[in-house]
C-alpha cells in the first residue's frame, strides 16, 4: 500500500494551508499601511547582494525621520530625512562608499527623503529626490518592513541589496 498523496489530496492540502495561514493573520497585516503610520523615528539596515569583496553580514546603518505627509501634484508624499550612521565594515570614514562600493555625488551622509505608496502595497523611498541616474532608491514591503534598494543609472542598477526598517520607540 502506498503512502503517497494523490493530486486531489495535494490540492486540498494546499488550499487548506492557504486558508489557515490567512485566517490567523491579523487584518491590519493584510492591508497596506497608511503613510501617516510611518511618521516617526526609524533605523534602517542596508546590506549588499552584488559586491563579492564585502564580508557576509556587512551592513550600513542609517537613521530615518519621517516628519510629515503632504499633498503634491503627484499625490500624497511622506517627507523626511536620513543620516548614514555607521557600517559593520572597515570603511567607517566613507559610509557612502561602504554602502554603494564607490562614491556617488547624489548620495550624501545626510539628506532629504521622500516616499510614496506605489501599486501593490509597496512603499517607494527616494533617498536622493530629483536624481534620475544616481543616488539611492528603495522599495519596501510595509507589512514586512523589508525591501530592496538599488543605485539607479542610465545603464541599469550600479549597486543593489536588501534593507529593512525598524521603528524606534517614541521618546517621552
C-alpha positions in Angstrom: 0.0 0.0 0.0 1.4 3.4 -1.0 1.5 6.3 1.4 1.8 8.9 -1.4 -0.8 11.6 -1.7 -2.9 11.8 -4.8 -3.3 15.0 -6.9 -6.7 15.9 -5.4 -5.4 15.4 -1.9 -2.4 17.7 -2.6 -4.8 20.4 -4.0 -7.0 20.1 -0.9 -3.9 20.4 1.4 -2.6 23.5 -0.4 -6.0 25.2 -0.2 -6.3 24.3 3.5 -2.8 25.6 4.1 -3.6 28.9 2.4 -6.9 29.4 4.2 -5.4 28.7 7.6 -2.4 30.9 7.0 -4.6 33.9 6.0 -7.2 33.2 8.7 -4.6 33.5 11.5 -3.1 36.8 10.2 -4.5 40.0 11.8 -6.4 42.1 9.3 -4.0 45.0 9.8 -1.2 43.0 8.4 -3.1 42.2 5.2 -3.9 45.8 4.4 -1.4 48.4 3.2 -0.2 50.7 5.9 -1.2 54.4 5.7 1.6 56.8 5.0 0.9 58.6 8.3 1.8 55.4 10.2 5.4 55.9 9.1 5.8 59.4 10.6 8.4 59.0 13.3 11.9 57.8 14.0 13.3 54.6 12.3 16.5 52.7 12.0 17.5 51.3 8.6 19.9 48.4 7.9 21.2 48.1 4.3 23.1 45.1 3.0 24.7 44.5 -0.4 24.0 41.4 -2.6 26.2 42.2 -5.5 29.6 43.0 -4.0 31.9 39.9 -3.7 34.6 41.7 -1.7 32.3 42.5 1.2 32.2 40.0 4.1 28.9 38.2 4.8 26.7 40.1 7.1 28.1 43.5 6.1 25.6 46.3 6.8 25.4 50.0 6.6 23.1 51.6 9.2 21.1 54.8 8.9 18.6 56.8 11.0 15.4 57.9 9.2 13.0 60.5 10.4 9.7 60.9 8.6 8.1 64.1 9.8 5.1 64.8 7.6 2.7 63.6 4.9 2.0 66.3 2.3 -0.2 66.5 -0.8 1.7 67.3 -4.0 0.6 67.5 -7.7 1.8 63.8 -7.9 -0.3 62.7 -4.9 0.5 62.1 -1.2 4.2 62.1 -0.2 5.9 61.1 3.0 8.7 63.6 3.7 11.7 63.3 6.0 15.4 63.0 6.1 18.1 60.3 6.5 21.5 60.1 8.1 24.0 57.3 7.4 25.3 56.4 10.8 27.8 53.5 10.6 28.8 50.3 8.9 29.8 46.9 10.1 32.8 47.1 7.8 36.2 48.7 7.8 35.2 51.9 5.9 33.7 54.0 8.8 35.1 57.2 7.3 33.2 56.9 4.0 29.8 55.5 4.6 28.5 56.2 1.0 31.4 54.1 -0.4 30.8 51.4 2.3 27.1 51.2 1.1 27.5 51.5 -2.7 31.1 50.3 -3.2 32.1 53.7 -4.8 31.4 57.4 -4.4 28.1 58.9 -5.7 27.6 62.7 -5.9 23.8 62.3 -5.4 24.0 60.5 -2.1 25.4 62.3 0.9 25.8 61.3 4.6 22.6 63.0 5.3 19.8 64.3 3.1 16.2 64.6 2.2 14.0 61.6 1.8 10.7 61.2 0.0 8.4 58.2 -0.1 5.0 57.3 -1.5 2.6 54.4 -1.7 3.0 52.6 -5.0 0.7 50.0 -6.6 0.9 46.6 -5.0 1.0 48.0 -1.4 4.7 48.8 -1.5 6.4 52.0 -0.3 8.8 53.6 -2.8 11.5 55.5 -1.0 13.8 58.0 -2.7 16.9 58.9 -0.8 18.0 61.4 -3.5 14.8 63.1 -4.7 15.1 64.6 -8.2 18.1 62.5 -9.2 17.4 60.2 -12.2 20.7 58.4 -12.8 22.4 58.2 -9.3 21.5 58.2 -5.6 19.6 55.5 -3.8 16.1 54.2 -4.3 14.3 51.7 -2.1 11.1 49.6 -2.5 9.7 48.5 0.9 7.0 46.0 1.6 5.5 47.9 4.6 3.9 44.9 6.4 7.2 43.1 6.5 9.3 46.4 6.9 11.8 44.9 4.5 12.6 45.5 0.9 15.2 46.0 -1.8 17.3 49.0 -2.7 19.3 50.0 -5.8 21.5 52.8 -7.1 19.8 53.8 -10.4 21.8 54.6 -13.5 21.0 55.2 -17.2 22.5 51.8 -18.0 20.8 50.0 -15.1 21.4 49.5 -11.4 25.0 50.0 -10.3 24.7 48.6 -6.8 21.8 46.9 -5.1 20.8 45.0 -2.0 18.3 44.5 0.8 17.2 46.7 3.6 14.8 46.7 6.5 13.3 49.4 8.7 12.9 49.1 12.4 10.7 51.6 14.2 12.3 53.2 17.2 10.2 53.6 20.4 8.6 57.0 20.8 10.5 59.1 23.3 8.5 60.7 26.1 
